[in-house]
Amino acid sequence: MDNKKFYVYILLTENNTLYCGYTDDVNRRFELHKSGKGAKYTRANKPLKIVYTHEFSTKSEAQKEEFRIKHLPKSKKLELCNI
């Protein structure tokens, strides 16, 4: 049985925007974003720190939560992150 975990994460960028994604390794993914190889959005909006993570047991659950979060207004995302 595979015990792989998946995570939804939110990054705060240097221009005070938020980026949401999913991964199976948050720290590795954050390093990719910082190096400019993570996503087009984070190449233009440099990530400062991880402000939210949530663990899921399946990739599908993580993807559904990422989709839900991406469609929230910024105020609700900030609430989720306790910012």
Number of C-alpha atoms within 10 A of each C-alpha: 3 5 7 11 14 22 23 25 24 26 23 21 18 13 11 12 12 19 20 18 21 23 18 17 13 18 11 12 18 22 13 15 21 18 13 17 13 16 15 10 13 22 15 11 20 19 25 15 13 18 16 18 18 12 15 18 13 14 17 11 15 23 18 13 20 18 15 10 20 16 11 11 9 13 10 12 19 16 9 14 16 9 9
